[in-house]
Structure formats: structure tokens, C-alpha cells
């Protein structure tokens, strides 16, 4: 992303030369995982990008858009003939309504756009980039903030349309969505299905029935997977010890956490860290 971050916002369009692509593809530093302190959006206009998001690899082709939440760990594995537009915005500059919607979409996978939609978003990016260069305008920050939020709304609406077309919002689905939202906010504190059922004012068996019908997996499975995902992120991205990570995720019993991680990931926390940092 651009080095400047005016009003909590950055936007740019990037095209790499053959030599720059070769440097990027061979660079160990470029392939290091990282997190952004902002909501990031990437519009692939041409070429191919191979990216890893939360330990899942995607090969992205035109014309696609990718949204990444600040919590997500990601890295670029390779690019070819890439032209990409990117914009990022922090919580303070993001429309609160859009922030709530984005939280409900996390984690979001790369989304292929129809040609007309891609053209509209690409044109909007071009206009927003022009706005970002008008720093002498009296209302520069407002102009940049409003135009970037419009871009966020365009992309978010595409994700919401996809979710609506693929998921009939039955009662099972509605309760499952509420559970996932509560899980995202409380997974470091609440570890039992009963605790989430109490927050939703329903019985644990009924919560489990709803979640399993909507997702195919139990409440306990989702709780464990969310904890393990965060553990992987911290092992990959931070230099905290396994004991520190265990405590941060709500486990004072470090040996228990280590066994839990090993069972879920198929390897010990230290093996996972060393394997992914090779």
C-alpha cells in the first residue's frame, strides 16, 4: 500500500514491470506474512496473483475483488502481469454502518465480478485516486473519506448480494449468524456452547441444532476452529511465546492449550511456527 495514509485512508493503482515482478517473486521479505492496521481492498484488473489469506491459498484472476479484515494474516506468493488497484481505510474513517457489515462478512473470499460491476468500481477507483491528489482543496479529507467509503459500499454490496443468493435466511441461518458474531467478539473468553446459548437466550441443544443445520458443524467445532485460527495467526505473525499466546487466548493451562492445538492442527504450535517461517 501507499506510504501515505491521509485521513486514515490510502489508495493507489499499481502495475509492476517484468523486472519488478521478478524481484517480488524471488523476494523472501515480500513473502513474509503480515497484518494491516486497516480494512484493505484489492481490485485485480489484469494478470494473476497467488495470495495466502489465513493459511488458505488463492489464485486470483481478473476481474476480482478481495476484502481483508485487519485481523487477517496474509502474504503474496506470486504475481504475473499484475495491475491492481488497492485502497485501505481505518475504523475511524469508515462509515459505522459499513464497518458492521464488513464484520459480518469476515472472513471474505476473493469475489469474481461481472464486467459491468468491475467497470463501475474501476472507474470509481480512478476518480478516487484523482481526489487523493487534490490536497489543496478545502474539503480534501472529507472528499477522500466520502469517495473511499463509496468504494467500500460498492464492494460490500457485491459480497452481500452473493450471501443473499446462496443462503436462504431461515431461522437456523439467522441464529447461526448471530452465534458467529458473538463468537468473533468473545472467543477468547467464552469457550462453551452453553455460554453462547445463554447470550442468545436459547437452549444449548437448540443452538447446536441451528448451527449444525446451517453450517454442517457443531457449536464446539466453531469455537475450537476460531481459537485455533487466532493461535495460527499469532504464531505466524508475532514473536510471542506459545505460553503467552495460550494466555492471550484464554487458556491458563498451557499444556492443555498445546494439546488442543496439536490435535486440531496435526502438529505442535512450535512445529507450526517453524514450518511456516521456513
MOGI-V787465 format. One record per backbone hydrogen bond with DSSP energy under -1.0 kcal/mol. CO is the residue of the C=O (numbers start at 1). NH is the residue of the N-H. E is the energy in kcal/mol with one decimal. If there is no record, write none. Layout:
# MOGI-V787465
co->(CO/CO)
nh->(NH/NH)
e->(E/E)
This chain:
# MOGI-V787465
co->(5/6/8/10/12/14/17/18/19/20/21/22/29/34/39/40/41/42/43/46/48/49/50/50/51/52/53/56/58/60/63/64/65/66/68/69/73/74/75/78/80/82/83/83/84/85/86/87/88/89/90/95/96/97/98/99/100/102/111/114/115/116/117/118/119/120/121/122/123/124/125/126/127/128/131/133/134/137/139/140/141/142/143/144/145/146/147/148/149/150/151/152/153/155/156/157/158/159/160/161/162/163/168/170/171/172/173/174/175/176/177/178/179/180/181/182/183/186/186/192/193/194/195/196/197/203/204/205/206/207/208/209/210/211/212/218/219/220/221/222/223/224/225/226/227/228/229/230/231/232/233/234/241/242/243/244/245/246/247/252/253/254/255/256/257/258/259/260/261/262/268/269/270/271/272)
nh->(8/9/90/88/86/84/21/22/23/24/25/26/32/74/89/68/87/66/85/83/80/60/77/78/58/75/56/53/51/49/113/44/111/42/40/72/54/34/52/50/48/16/45/46/14/43/12/41/10/39/94/99/100/101/102/103/104/106/65/118/119/120/121/122/123/124/125/126/127/128/129/130/131/132/134/135/137/140/143/144/145/146/147/148/149/150/151/152/153/154/155/156/157/159/160/161/162/163/164/165/166/167/170/174/175/176/177/178/179/180/181/182/183/184/185/186/187/189/190/196/197/198/199/200/202/207/208/209/210/211/212/213/214/215/216/222/223/224/225/226/227/228/229/230/231/232/233/234/235/236/237/238/245/246/247/248/249/251/250/254/257/258/259/260/261/262/263/264/265/266/272/273/274/275/276)
e->(-1.4/-1.9/-2.0/-2.7/-2.9/-2.5/-2.6/-2.3/-2.1/-2.5/-3.0/-1.3/-1.3/-2.1/-2.0/-2.8/-2.0/-2.3/-2.5/-2.0/-2.2/-3.5/-3.0/-1.5/-3.0/-1.8/-1.3/-2.7/-2.5/-2.1/-3.1/-2.5/-2.9/-2.3/-2.3/-1.6/-3.4/-2.0/-2.7/-3.1/-2.5/-1.3/-2.5/-1.5/-3.1/-3.5/-2.4/-2.6/-2.1/-2.7/-1.2/-2.4/-1.9/-1.7/-2.8/-2.1/-1.4/-1.1/-2.5/-2.8/-2.5/-2.0/-2.4/-2.9/-2.4/-2.3/-2.3/-2.1/-2.1/-2.5/-2.6/-1.7/-2.2/-2.2/-1.7/-1.2/-1.5/-1.6/-2.8/-2.6/-2.6/-2.8/-2.2/-2.1/-2.3/-1.7/-1.6/-2.3/-2.4/-2.1/-2.1/-3.0/-2.3/-1.8/-2.5/-2.2/-1.8/-2.3/-2.4/-1.9/-1.5/-1.5/-2.5/-2.6/-2.6/-2.3/-2.5/-2.1/-2.6/-2.4/-2.0/-2.4/-2.8/-2.2/-1.3/-1.6/-1.7/-1.7/-3.1/-1.2/-2.4/-2.2/-1.5/-1.6/-2.4/-2.4/-2.5/-2.2/-2.5/-2.6/-2.5/-2.2/-2.2/-2.5/-2.0/-1.8/-2.3/-2.5/-2.8/-2.2/-2.0/-2.7/-2.4/-1.9/-2.3/-2.7/-2.4/-2.4/-2.7/-2.3/-2.6/-2.1/-2.5/-2.6/-2.1/-2.5/-1.9/-2.9/-1.6/-1.4/-2.0/-2.5/-2.1/-2.5/-2.7/-2.4/-2.3/-2.0/-3.2/-1.8/-2.5/-2.4/-2.7/-2.7/-2.0)
